[in-house]
Amino acid sequence: MNKALIVTLHEIRIYLQDKADLAFSVLLPIVVFALMYFGFSGDSIFHGTAHVVNEDDNGRYSVEILERLNELENVDVELYTRDAADIRLERSDLLVVFYIPGDFSEKLSAGEPAEIIVRQRGNGGQEGQIVASIVSGIAGDINRELQAYDRVAGALEGTGIPRSGIEVVVEKYLAQESEEPVISVKEKTVGSSPDLVNQFLPGVVNMFVLFAITMSARAIIEEKKKGTLERLLTTRLSVSQLFFGKYLASIVRGLIQTIILLALAYAVFQLFTPLSFLQCIAVAVLFAGAAGALGLVIATIARSEDAATWISVFFTMAMVMLGGTFFEIPEGSFLYTLSRFSIITYANDAFRTIIAEGGVLSELGMEMAVMAGVLVVGLILSRALFRIIPGGR
């Protein structure tokens, strides 16, 4: 075992001295993490622009609509003349424009129906549709307020109470209703956290580990062709010691990437407690062990460096896609059944249980058992097929 550890240390030293390999293994995860940080840490709330032609200058209700739009944090208001808006619509510079007619406030004050005209290119685009629904909602609120004024005024007709007094009282109660509505909507998350970092971090971590470890198969084949492994046997190393030394080195390489990503997530996103961080490391060790065993299987069946590369890439991408790394796989579907054959599925589930759901290792019996099973079977199979000299031992 001591000799196997010496091989491991030698491999790690070579790995740390290889700048290209080190850059791929260390810098690339950091770059991906930076992209996750800037992509997921920002505000994900919708933000759009309402393009308005207001021909009802200083009209009471047109001004009120614009004021309510301006009060919204996720909507900006841009005003245009009719000619400018028409030209931009024709050139498709704008997709949706709201036209407030010149007699808009006058009609509403007289108790007559009025309308806001919406002109759009095609379906108006997703942003235009959302802004149109927001404008429609504001118009609907004003319409309900006007109906309340009219009904109260009608009920008090003949009492001598001036309309201005009625409006003051109605506005008071409408304001109270707005602050404490009779019917309110509360959001409740069902299942795991919708945080995108929680969703994608486990898959990204596992993808890098699997890719790096399986790609180490190419290095083993290169050493076989150059006779490096054969020369190592002259140093009183046994085949088994050399095999396990290579295996342990591949695990360490995978863990380096994992620890970098998890540590950055711990420091920046505050996803872990110290205990959950250690539990994630435990899962990572087992997954790296299973992936390392699969990498050795690839090294034993591939006959060339290119074959090892393509097998590794195909295997990694297939496992990543079937593992639900970037999208949720509906339970009960055919793809869900296939996902049960991807080791990343179980690693992703284990990480998400700990990170997003606050679970513990004792709840991961099946996931840990599957990864341990892959590790054992992969080691047995790869050791049985492992040869230093083709056709020899």
N, C-alpha and C positions, 0 to 999 in steps of 0.2 A: 504493500500500500504506500510506503514511503517513496518508492521509485515512481509510482503513478503520480504522486503529488509533485515530484520533481519535474516530471513531464508537463504537468499542469502549469506549474510556475514558469517553465521555459516557454510554453505556448503563450501565456499571458504577457510575458516580457516582450516577445516578438510582436504580439498584437499591439501593445502600447507603443512600440517603436515604429510601427507602420503608420505613417501619417495619414495616408489615404484611407486605410481601413478604420483608423481611429476617428477620422473626420466623419466617415459614414455612420459609425456606431454611436458617436457622442454628439457631434454637432447637428446631425440631421434630426434626432429626437428633440433637440433644443429648438431648432427652427420650426418644427411641427408644433411644438408646445407654444411658441410665440404666436403662430398663426391661430391656434385655438384661443389664446388669451385675447388677441385683438378682435377675433371673430365672435367670441361668445361672451366677452365681458362687457360689451356695450349694451345700450338700451335697445331692446328688441320691439318696443312699442311702435305701432304704425305712425308714420309722419308723412303728411301730404300737403298739397297746396290747392286752395280754392281760387280759381281764376274767375273774377267777377267783373261784369259790366254793370255799373250802377247808374242808371239814368234818372233815378229818383233822388237827386241830390238833396241832402238835408231832410229827406222824408223821415218821419218818425220811425216807421217800421223797417225801412231799408237800413237805417242807421243801427237799429236794434239788432237786426240780423248780422250785420258786419261786426258789431261789438261782441256778440256771442261767439262768433267764429274766432275773433281775435283772442278771446279768453281761453280758447282751447290750446293746450300746450302742443298737441300733435298736428295742428293745422295752421298753416300760414295763409294769408290772404293777399292776393295780387290783384290790383285794380287796373282795368284797361278801358280805353274808349271803344265804342262799337266797331269802328273801322279797323283799329289795331287788332282787336280780338278776332274779327272775321278773317283778316289776312293771315294771322297765325294759325287759325283753324284750317284754312285752305292749304297752308304749307305743312300741316301736321306738326307744327311746333307745339300746339296745344291740342289735347284730345277732348277735354270737357271744359265748357265755359258756361257760367250762370249769368243770365240776363235779367236784371230787375227793371221792369218797365217804369216810365216816368210817372205814371198815375198809380203806382203800387200802393203807397201810403194813403193817397186820397181815397181810393176805393175801399180800403180796409176801414178807414175812419168813418166812411159813410155806410158801413155795414154791408158792402158789396163784396162779392168774391174777387180775389186777385190771384195772380199766378207768377211764379218765377219760371222763366223759360230756360231749359237746358239744351244746349247744342253740343253734339259730340261726334267724334270721328269713330266709326265702327261701334264697338261696344264700350269705348271710352277707356279701356285699360283697367287693370285692377285698382290702381290708385284712384282713378276717376270715379269708378263705381263706389268705392268706399267713401270718398269725399261727397259724392252725390247723396249717399244715404245719410251722412252727417247733416248736410244742408236740409235734406228732407225732414230729418228729426227736429231740427231747430224750427223749421217752418211749422211742423205739426205742433210743437209746444206753444208757439205764438198763436196758432189757430185755436187751441184749447183755452188759452187765456182769454182770447177775444170772446169765445162762446160763454165763458164764465161771466165776463163783464155783462154781456147782453142778457143772460138769464137772470142775473141778480138785478140788473137795471129794470128788466121787465117785471120782476116780482115786486120791486119797490116803486113801480110807476104810480104816480099820483100822490106819493107821500111827501113830495117837495124836497127830497134829499138830492142835492146836486150830483151830477155824474162824476165830478172830480172826487167827491167824498166817497162814492161807491168804488172808484178805481183804487183809492188809497187802501181801503179795507180789503178789497179783493187781492191786491198785490201783497198785502201783509200775510194773508192766509196761504197764498200761492208760494211765498217765500218759505213759510213754515213747512209746507208740504214738500218742497224741494229739499230742505235740510233733513227732514224726518219722514220719508215717504211711507205710505201705508203698505205698499208692496216694494220690496227690495230684492236684489239679486246678489247672492253670495257665491263665490267660486270655491270649490272644494276639489283638491287634487285626489284622484283615485289611483292607487298603485304607487309606483316609484316616482321620484322627483322628475319634473319635466326639464330640469336644468340640462342644457345641451352638453356641458362639460361632463356631468355624470353619465350622460348617455354615450358619449363618444370616447372618453378617456380610456376605459378598459379595452375597447377594441383597438385603439391606436397603440397602446402599450403592448398588447398581445401580438399585434401584427408585426411590430418591430422585432420582438423576441423571436417569433417563429421564422421570420425572414432571415435574420442574422444567423440564427443557429443552423437552419437548413442550408444556407449558403456556405457554411463552413465545410460542407461536403466537397465543394470544389477544391478547397485547399488540401484536403486529405488525398484526393485523386492526383493532384499535382505532385504531392510528396511521394506518392507511390511511383509515378512515372519517372521522377528524378532519382529514385532510389534512396531518398532520405530516410524513409521508414525502415528500409532494409538495413541501412547502415546503423540505425539506432539499435537494432537487435544485437549488434556486435558489442554493445556496451553492457551486456548482461541483463538487458531488459527483456522480459517475457512479452509475448504477444498480448496477453491479458493486461499486463501493466501498461503497455503502450496504449491499448484500447481504452482503458479506464482513464488514463491521463488525458487523452484527447476528449473523452466524454466530459470530464470535469471542467476542462478548459472551455468547452462550448457553453456549459451552464453559466460559468462566470461571465462570459461575453454577453450572454442574454441578460443576466442580472444587472450588468452595468447600465444598460439602456433602461431597464425597468426602474431601477433606483433613481436614475436621473429624472425621468418623467414623473414618478410618484413624489419625489422630493420637491420638484418645482410646483406640482399641483398642491402639495401640502403647504408650501410657503405662500403661493399666490392666491389660490382659490379657497384655501382653508377648508378643504374637503374632508380632512381626517381629524380624528383625535389621535394622540400618541398610540393608543391601543389599536385602533383600526388601521393605522399606518403599519404597525408591526404585523397585523393579520394579513394585510395586503402583500407584505414582503413574503410571508409564509406561503401564500397562494402562488406568488411569482416564482418562488424556488421550486415548487412542485411542477408548475407549468413549464418552467425552463428545463427541468429534468426530463419531462415527457417530450418536449420539443427537441431536446438534445438527442434523445434516443431515436426519434424519427429522422433527424439529420444524419445520424450514423447509418440508418437503413438506406437512405438515399446514397450515401457514400459507398455502400457495399454493392448496390445494384447498378449504379451508373458506370459506364465504361469510358467516359471522357469528361473533360472539364465542362465542355458545352452542354453535354447531356445532363450533368449534375446541376448546372445553372438553370436550364429550362425545366427540369423536374422540380427544382426548388421553387422557382417562380410560379409555376402552375399549381403546385401543391399549396403554396402560401395563399395565393389569390383565391383558390377554390375554398380553402378553409375559412378565409376572411369573409367571403360573400355568404357562404352557408352558415357562418357563425352569427349572422345578424349584427355585424359590426357597425354598419352605417344605416341600417333600416330595420324596423321591427318586422319580424316574420310572424304572420297570423297563426295562432295555434290551431291545429287540426288540418292545416293545408299540407299539400304534398311537399312543398319546400321546407315546412317545419319538420316533417319526417326526415328529410335529408339532412337537416341541420343537426340532428341527433348523432350523425356520423362525423361531425366536425369537432375537433378537440377545443377549438376556440370558443365554441358555444358554451362549454362548461366553464372555461376560464372567464369568459365575459360575465356569465351568470354569477360566478363566485365574487368577482370584483364588484359588480353592481349591487349585490346583496350587502356587501360590507360598506361600500361608499354611499350609495343612494338610500338604502333601507335601514342602515344601522345594524345589520346582522352581525353574527359572530361565526367563528369557524365551526362550532358545533352544529350549526344549521346547514353546513355545506357538505354533508355526508356523501351524497350522490356525486356532486361535482368533484370532490377530492378523490373519491374512489375511482371515478372514470379516468382522471388524469394519472393516478397512481397505476392503474391497470395498463394504460398506454405506455407508461414509463417501463414497467416490468416486461411487457410483451415486446416493446421496441428494443430493449436491451438484449433480451434473449435472442431475438431474431437477428439483430445486427451483429452480435458476438458470434453467432453461428455462421454468419456469412462473411465475417471480417477476415480478409486475407492481406498479408503484406506483399506476397509475391503471387501473381495470378497463377492459379492451379496448385499453389503450395500452401504453406501455413499462413 
